[in-house]
């Protein structure tokens, strides 16, 4: 049979029209931009709002979590290495159970990323690496780093002088870059110890007073 459309049904339908948007239109890109910039700015409330607005409007949650994965590396990076773990967990949850059950997992990742310490050092370093590859696309690998599976290769100097670090912990460090790139600095911190660049996420807020 047919269902009568009364005033209440029309009112309910109109209440949801503001949530409908074209996934390929300006609203789609404006909202994901706002989500990204809110997380970057540490505005948890705004980030949650834009996340919910996209999900409740019918946006594919996999699109949102793919952007969270990128954000975790680009805007947080090694300042909090758990950020990528959180984003990946949300992405896998989306694929496992879908909407609406996955919405809280996505929201959890958004809150974590918004509150995490920020660093674009990895993003900048990779951009420098891309430039180096464009400028020196065929720079030869130093022979001492080359694989030497045959006697002929070893006789030609492949792998000669390489010392396995666990067996030679006191051996002097060497520059592993190709000859044209000797002295190139990509990572801003020359120290292999990442603890200085790695900070813990801020503690959770205290529970509300009752």
C-alpha positions as CSV (number, residue, x, y, z in Angstrom):
1,X,0.0,0.0,0.0
2,X,0.9,3.7,-0.1
3,X,1.9,5.7,2.9
4,X,0.3,9.1,3.4
5,X,2.7,12.1,3.6
6,X,1.7,14.4,6.4
7,X,3.1,17.6,7.7
8,X,5.3,15.8,10.3
9,X,6.9,13.6,7.6
10,X,7.7,16.7,5.4
11,X,9.1,18.5,8.4
12,X,11.4,15.5,9.3
13,X,12.6,15.3,5.7
14,X,13.4,19.0,5.5
15,X,15.3,18.8,8.7
16,X,17.8,16.5,7.0
17,X,18.2,18.2,3.7
18,X,21.1,20.3,5.0
19,X,23.1,17.1,5.5
20,X,23.0,16.1,1.9
21,X,25.9,17.2,-0.3
22,X,27.6,16.2,-3.4
23,X,30.7,14.1,-2.7
24,X,32.4,15.6,-5.7
25,X,31.3,19.2,-5.1
26,X,32.7,22.1,-3.2
27,X,31.0,21.2,0.1
28,X,32.9,17.8,0.0
29,X,36.3,19.5,-0.3
30,X,35.5,22.3,2.0
31,X,34.5,19.9,4.8
32,X,37.6,17.7,4.5
33,X,39.8,20.8,4.4
34,X,38.1,22.1,7.5
35,X,38.6,18.7,9.3
36,X,42.2,18.6,8.3
37,X,42.9,22.2,9.4
38,X,41.0,21.8,12.6
39,X,43.0,18.8,13.6
40,X,46.2,20.6,12.6
41,X,45.2,23.5,14.8
42,X,44.4,21.2,17.8
43,X,40.7,22.2,17.8
44,X,39.1,19.0,18.9
45,X,35.5,20.3,19.0
46,X,35.7,21.6,15.4
47,X,37.4,18.4,14.2
48,X,34.7,16.3,15.8
49,X,31.9,18.5,14.3
50,X,33.3,18.3,10.7
51,X,34.0,14.6,11.1
52,X,30.4,13.9,12.2
53,X,29.0,16.2,9.5
54,X,30.7,14.3,6.8
55,X,29.8,10.8,8.1
56,X,26.2,11.8,8.9
57,X,25.9,13.3,5.4
58,X,26.7,9.9,3.8
59,X,30.3,10.4,3.1
60,X,32.3,7.2,2.5
61,X,34.1,6.7,5.8
62,X,37.0,5.1,4.0
63,X,37.6,8.4,2.3
64,X,37.8,10.1,5.8
65,X,40.1,7.5,7.2
66,X,42.4,7.6,4.2
67,X,42.8,11.3,4.9
68,X,43.5,10.6,8.6
69,X,46.2,8.2,7.6
70,X,47.9,10.9,5.5
71,X,47.5,13.4,8.3
72,X,49.1,11.0,10.8
73,X,52.3,11.0,8.8
74,X,52.2,14.5,7.3
75,X,51.2,16.6,10.4
76,X,52.1,14.4,13.4
77,X,54.8,12.1,12.1
78,X,57.4,11.0,14.7
79,X,56.2,13.6,17.2
80,X,53.8,10.8,18.2
81,X,54.3,7.5,16.3
82,X,51.1,6.1,17.8
83,X,49.1,8.5,15.6
84,X,49.5,6.3,12.5
85,X,48.5,3.3,14.6
86,X,45.3,5.0,15.7
87,X,44.5,6.1,12.1
88,X,45.1,2.6,10.7
89,X,43.0,1.1,13.4
90,X,40.1,3.4,12.5
91,X,40.6,2.5,8.8
92,X,40.5,-1.2,9.5
93,X,37.4,-0.8,11.7
94,X,35.6,1.0,8.9
95,X,36.4,-1.9,6.5
96,X,35.4,-4.5,9.1
97,X,32.0,-3.2,10.3
98,X,31.1,-0.1,8.2
99,X,28.7,2.6,9.1
100,X,27.1,3.5,11.5
101,X,29.0,1.2,13.9
102,X,32.4,2.5,12.8
103,X,31.6,6.1,13.5
104,X,33.1,6.1,17.0
105,X,36.3,4.5,15.8
106,X,36.7,7.3,13.3
107,X,35.9,9.9,15.9
108,X,38.4,8.4,18.3
109,X,41.1,8.7,15.6
110,X,40.1,12.3,14.9
111,X,40.3,13.3,18.6
112,X,43.7,11.6,19.0
113,X,45.1,13.3,15.9
114,X,43.8,16.7,17.0
115,X,45.3,16.4,20.5
116,X,48.6,14.8,19.3
117,X,51.8,17.0,19.2
118,X,52.4,18.1,15.6
119,X,55.5,17.9,13.5
120,X,55.9,18.2,9.7
121,X,59.6,17.2,9.8
122,X,58.9,13.9,8.0
123,X,56.9,15.7,5.3
124,X,59.7,18.3,4.7
125,X,62.4,15.6,4.7
126,X,60.6,13.5,2.1
127,X,60.1,16.6,-0.1
128,X,63.9,17.1,0.1
129,X,64.4,13.5,-0.8
130,X,62.0,13.9,-3.8
131,X,64.1,16.9,-5.0
132,X,67.3,14.9,-4.6
133,X,65.9,12.1,-6.7
134,X,64.7,14.5,-9.4
135,X,68.2,16.1,-9.5
136,X,70.1,12.8,-9.3
137,X,67.8,10.1,-10.7
138,X,70.6,7.7,-11.6
139,X,73.3,8.3,-8.9
140,X,75.2,5.0,-8.6
141,X,74.9,3.2,-5.3
142,X,78.4,3.0,-3.6
143,X,80.0,-0.4,-4.4
144,X,80.5,-1.2,-0.7
145,X,76.7,-1.1,-0.3
146,X,75.9,-3.2,-3.3
147,X,74.8,-6.8,-3.1
148,X,77.5,-9.3,-4.0
149,X,76.0,-12.8,-4.5
150,X,78.6,-14.0,-6.9
151,X,82.4,-14.4,-6.8
152,X,82.7,-12.2,-9.9
153,X,80.9,-9.4,-8.2
154,X,83.0,-9.7,-5.1
155,X,86.1,-9.6,-7.2
156,X,84.9,-6.3,-8.8
157,X,84.6,-4.8,-5.3
158,X,80.8,-5.2,-4.7
159,X,80.2,-5.2,-1.0
160,X,83.9,-4.7,-0.2
161,X,84.5,-2.9,3.1
162,X,80.9,-3.3,4.4
163,X,80.8,-4.1,8.1
164,X,77.7,-5.5,9.7
165,X,76.9,-3.0,12.5
166,X,75.7,-5.6,15.1
167,X,79.1,-7.4,14.7
168,X,81.1,-4.1,14.7
169,X,79.4,-1.7,17.1
170,X,82.5,0.5,17.4
171,X,83.2,0.8,13.7
172,X,83.2,4.4,12.5
173,X,80.1,5.7,10.8
174,X,80.1,6.1,7.0
175,X,78.1,8.2,4.6
176,X,75.8,5.8,2.7
177,X,74.7,8.3,0.1
178,X,75.9,8.1,-3.6
179,X,79.0,10.2,-4.4
180,X,77.1,13.1,-5.9
181,X,75.0,13.5,-2.8
182,X,77.7,13.2,-0.1
183,X,77.0,15.7,2.6
184,X,73.3,16.0,1.7
185,X,71.0,16.6,4.8
186,X,67.4,15.5,4.4
187,X,66.3,14.8,8.0
188,X,66.6,18.0,10.2
189,X,68.0,16.1,13.2
190,X,71.4,14.4,12.4
191,X,71.1,12.3,15.5
192,X,69.7,8.8,15.0
193,X,68.1,9.1,18.4
194,X,64.5,10.1,17.8
195,X,63.6,10.6,21.5
196,X,64.3,14.3,21.2
197,X,61.8,14.6,18.4
198,X,59.3,12.3,19.9
199,X,56.8,13.6,22.5
200,X,54.0,11.8,24.2
201,X,50.4,12.7,23.5
202,X,49.0,15.2,25.9
203,X,47.3,13.6,28.9
204,X,43.5,13.2,28.9
205,X,41.5,15.9,30.5
206,X,40.4,15.3,34.1
207,X,36.9,13.9,34.7
208,X,34.2,16.5,35.3
209,X,33.5,17.4,38.9
210,X,30.3,16.1,40.3
